[in-house]
Amino acid sequence: MYRSLAGAKSFASIAVCLLMLFAQSVAQAQEVNVYSARKEALILPLLEKFKAETGIGFNLITGKADALLKRLESEGRSSPADVFITTDAGRLQRARDAGVLQPVENAVLIATIPENLRDKENYWFGLSQRARIIFYVKDKVKPAELSTYEDLAEPRWKQRICIRSSGNIYNQSLVASMIAAHGVDQTEAWVKGLVANFARKPAGGDTDQLRAAAAGLCDIAIANTYYYGRLVTSSKAEDREVAASLGVFWPNQNDRGAHVNVSGAAVTRHARHREAAERLLEFLVSPESQTWYAEVNNEYPVVAGAKTSDTLKAFGEFKGDSLNLSRLGGNNSEAVKLMDRAGWR
């Protein structure tokens, strides 16, 4: 009798342990681990809403884009990351080339996201769009004087252009798009002409270029649209004054269109929670999430029909380049080399 009771207690203990392990495995299955190069304020609210709507929990690690990619590479199979979020198609392509992503044949993502805004083999997907365009000082430049990116290399713009350094991925992708349009030799000649027209040595970020133009240091600034949007919607009067002094110009509207790029996401190669990861990507391209991005960070939706903010609407309608953004990453190495040869530092 004693032995039976002891055996029953032992069996009960094993059963409890098994139930605990099962509950733990279920809990782990209902979570997704995210490495994000986007700032916490631009992803955490969406993750919290995702959890509320799906019951799937999350763990979030944010950091600099290049540092997170190196972390994924060094962690290898032991990486806890399921989803990698970063900015610029060039960086997304670097992640693919590094072997830390996996293709995702998700019907919702493929049907929802335009082909040019995702990897050709679905290793990554665009989540939001930005355009890299021309901003001009209203009392120094007339819109009729502007036309294309190519025109910015003309001598009449000498010492009139502000733009950040060649080390910036946004500029590298712009040049990569020019290579796709014109080839290496013609693009290198264009870059040399552009560099000759710099008003100053490149310094600072996109917002610094816009402020420099407003301060009279140059007549034209090249920047991503959302940086200008932040100035427009800033709580600081001085920021709004900078924005008010500048005009928005969409280049190349009579040919290929303005250069566009994306922030995007991918499922990591060794994701342990792939189903949850795919559900998160689906959530991020839902109309509600797309509208949130437009409102909060002044980025354009990748999903047709999603609402844009009043701020973005005020920038005007535009034609964007339909180039598949995978080409930007493919041309990145050549872009960097020719920028260096042309003296863009």
Stockholm file with secondary structure:
# STOCKHOLM 1.0

chainA/1-345         MYRSLAGAKSFASIAVCLLMLFAQSVAQAQEVNVYSARKEALILPLLEKFKAETGIGFNLITGKADALLKRLESEGRSSPADVFITTDAGRLQRARDAGVLQPVENAVLIATIPENLRDKENYWFGLSQRARIIFYVKDKVKPAELSTYEDLAEPRWKQRICIRSSGNIYNQSLVASMIAAHGVDQTEAWVKGLVANFARKPAGGDTDQLRAAAAGLCDIAIANTYYYGRLVTSSKAEDREVAASLGVFWPNQNDRGAHVNVSGAAVTRHARHREAAERLLEFLVSPESQTWYAEVNNEYPVVAGAKTSDTLKAFGEFKGDSLNLSRLGGNNSEAVKLMDRAGWR
#=GR chainA/1-345 SS CHHHHHHHHHHHHHHHHHHHHHHHHHHHHTEEEEEESSCGGGTHHHHHHHHHHHCCEEEEEECCHHHHHHHHHHHGGGCCCSEEEEESHHHHHHHHHTTCBCCCCCHHHHHHSCGGGBCTTSSCEEEEEEEEEEEEETTTCCGGGCCCTGGGGSGGGTTCEECCCTTSHHHHHHHHHHHHHHCHHHHHHHHHHHHHTBSSCCCSCHHHHHHHHHTTSCSEEEEEHHHHHHHHTCSSHHHHHHHHTEEEECCCTTTTCBCEEEEEEEEBTTCSCHHHHHHHHHHHTSHHHHHHHHHHHCCEESSTTCCCCHHHHHTCCCCBCCCCTHHHHHTHHHHHHHHHHTTCC
#=GC SS_cons         CHHHHHHHHHHHHHHHHHHHHHHHHHHHHTEEEEEESSCGGGTHHHHHHHHHHHCCEEEEEECCHHHHHHHHHHHGGGCCCSEEEEESHHHHHHHHHTTCBCCCCCHHHHHHSCGGGBCTTSSCEEEEEEEEEEEEETTTCCGGGCCCTGGGGSGGGTTCEECCCTTSHHHHHHHHHHHHHHCHHHHHHHHHHHHHTBSSCCCSCHHHHHHHHHTTSCSEEEEEHHHHHHHHTCSSHHHHHHHHTEEEECCCTTTTCBCEEEEEEEEBTTCSCHHHHHHHHHHHTSHHHHHHHHHHHCCEESSTTCCCCHHHHHTCCCCBCCCCTHHHHHTHHHHHHHHHHTTCC
//
